[in-house]
Amino acid sequence: MRQGKRRPTKLGQQDMLSGLMYCKDCGSRHYFCRCGSWNENRYTFVCGKYHCHKEDYTPHTIKVADLRQIVLSEIRRVSIEAREHWDELFQQLTNSHQSRAKKELAAKQQELDKGNGG
């Protein structure tokens, strides 16, 4: 799921969303920034282009507290939707799992046939 490394800050902090955030405007990865504060309300994710080239770009940032609130509200929304449509969701997940299992089985069978000279 995550591409790239998740490095902690110099103080060893690492946010749960590190490595998952990308800039809406330029597509660069966002980096966790404490902004020189111990106050978690000031923690932000900063666009990588701004982080590396401050003189050429405007800061594209999002506060960690705001981002967590957005993620939490989305989790709640999806949870409610899943409860309301449980049967449909269960059927969709079952079909997806069966499809994946069939593909894996076919690949293993092909591999076995190759190994047996057939």
C-alpha positions in Angstrom: 0.0 0.0 0.0 2.7 2.5 0.9 5.3 3.4 -1.6 8.5 4.8 -0.2 9.9 5.1 3.3 8.2 6.3 6.5 10.9 8.1 8.4 10.4 9.4 11.9 11.2 13.0 12.8 14.5 13.7 14.7 12.6 13.2 17.9 11.4 9.8 16.8 7.8 10.8 16.0 5.9 9.3 13.2 2.2 10.0 12.3 -0.1 7.2 11.4 -0.8 8.9 8.0 2.9 9.3 7.1 3.6 8.0 3.7 0.0 8.2 2.6 -0.5 11.9 2.0 0.1 13.6 -1.4 -0.4 17.2 -2.5 -3.6 17.8 -4.3 -2.0 20.6 -6.3 1.3 19.2 -7.5 1.2 15.5 -6.6 4.3 15.5 -4.3 4.4 13.5 -1.1 3.5 15.4 2.0 5.9 15.2 5.0 5.1 15.3 8.7 6.3 18.5 10.3 6.2 19.4 14.0 6.8 23.1 13.1 9.1 23.5 16.1 6.3 23.0 18.6 5.2 20.5 21.2 1.6 21.5 20.6 0.0 18.8 18.5 -2.5 21.4 17.1 0.4 22.9 15.2 1.6 19.7 13.6 1.2 19.7 9.8 1.9 17.8 6.7 3.9 19.9 4.3 4.2 19.4 0.5 7.5 17.9 -0.5 8.2 20.4 -3.3 7.8 23.3 -0.8 9.8 21.4 1.8 12.8 21.1 -0.6 12.4 24.3 -2.6 11.0 26.9 -0.3 11.9 29.9 -2.5 10.2 28.5 -5.6 6.9 27.2 -4.2 4.1 28.3 -1.9 3.4 26.0 1.1 0.8 23.4 0.5 0.0 22.2 4.0 -2.8 20.5 6.0 -3.0 20.4 9.8 -2.7 17.0 11.2 -5.7 17.6 13.6 -7.9 18.6 10.6 -6.7 15.6 8.6 -7.5 13.2 11.4 -11.0 14.7 11.7 -11.6 14.2 8.0 -10.3 10.6 8.1 -12.4 9.9 11.2 -15.6 11.3 9.6 -15.0 9.2 6.5 -14.5 6.0 8.6 -17.8 6.7 10.3 -19.5 7.4 7.0 -18.3 4.1 5.5 -19.1 2.2 8.6 -22.7 3.4 8.6 -23.0 2.6 4.9 -21.6 -0.9 5.5 -24.1 -1.5 8.3 -27.0 -0.3 6.2 -26.0 -2.4 3.2 -24.4 -5.4 4.9 -25.9 -8.1 2.7 -24.7 -6.4 -0.5 -21.2 -5.7 0.9 -20.9 -9.3 2.1 -21.9 -10.6 -1.3 -19.4 -8.3 -3.0 -16.6 -9.3 -0.7 -17.4 -13.0 -1.2 -17.4 -12.7 -5.0 -14.2 -10.8 -4.9 -12.5 -13.4 -2.7 -13.8 -16.3 -4.9 -12.5 -14.6 -8.0 -9.1 -14.1 -6.5 -9.0 -17.7 -5.3 -9.9 -19.0 -8.7 -7.1 -16.9 -10.4 -4.6 -18.2 -7.8 -5.7 -21.8 -8.3 -5.5 -21.5 -12.1 -2.0 -20.0 -11.8 -0.8 -22.8 -9.4 -2.3 -25.4 -11.7 -0.5 -23.9 -14.7 2.7 -23.9 -12.7 2.2 -27.5 -11.7 1.5 -28.5 -15.2 4.7 -26.8 -16.4 6.7 -28.6 -13.8 5.3 -32.0 -14.8 6.2 -31.3 -18.4 2.7 -30.9 -19.6 
